[in-house]
Amino acid sequence: MRTYYTYTNNTTTLHLGSLKPKLARFTLSILNSAMNELKISSLKDKHIILAVSGGVDSVAMLGIFVSCQQYFGYTLHVCHYNHGIRKESDEEEKLIQELCKHFNLPYSIEKGNVPLFAQEKKIGLEEAGRILRYKFFAKCIQEQNAFCFCTAHHAQDLCEDVLMRLIRGTSWPKLAGMQSYDPKRKLLRPLLSIQKQELINFVQELSLPFAQDESNFDLSFQRNRIRHTLLPLLEKENPQFYKNILKLKENAKYDTEFFEKNLQQLKNTLIHNNQEFSIPIHELQKHDKTIRLRFYHYLLEKLTQGHANNDTFERLDNAICYNKGNTEFKFSQQVRFKIKNSFLIAYIKTNV
């Protein structure tokens, strides 16, 4: 990890007036776009949590929100999750503490044992880290009574996410990748249309300190292989590739809104019992296949934040059409869908 601790004289009182006009316009455009996404006209008195890892992307997000805080009138709280995977994790935690003290921001930090959790749940390190990290964020939202929490995912992250979903065989509209705002989790991604280089330029212009995680260059991880091999090839073919992905995301948003309106009838017939959801097969058979497939996604989301292969959904739907009893489908180590007594049952299997 390389950590930079150089501060300029004006970072202590960082605000729009301290920025060069180009940077001020840059920050204002991001906050205005965020309000459009949230469908609100003001951020005044809103309490916002920033998920800051210490990397250049999240430090840029921190700088953007700090510089606009006085103008928009919101309050900030920083959250950092120490994954306990690398020896540099404690240095990154220290960096977050120094940044927050420097900008006089309250913060919450939690340290976990991701390798142990991954071993216990029999899942990969990346998935384990995501589960624990977002569990911590959810706790922070509740404790802080926050309006929303923000992550620093940017345009290249969105492109990587789409490519990973394509490789996994994810179906539409989930194929279009992460959305800018998830109201269920109060999750806002205000930088999703911003290129990483713009964030690097912003941080360098203000001489803000940040950490660089060397594991981001480890090609044993699929995300890194996509980031450093596949994505550069696509960008070489079309330097505006990320803009096409952004358009894809917008189209997916429109289709998702359409599906939600048509799913309500099925949701009304859903039976919920603890961690088990069930619905009569004949209710599913009344609807078009497109709606049924989207409903299977909805059930999966009720049980987990994981992704499913489209082929599994196709086989499930075929079984639904013919009401094939005693048929079970495995979506993860614990999540199961089964057909029994003319019901589709989605549940968590605990004795794995």
Disulfide bonds with the S-S distance in Angstrom:
none
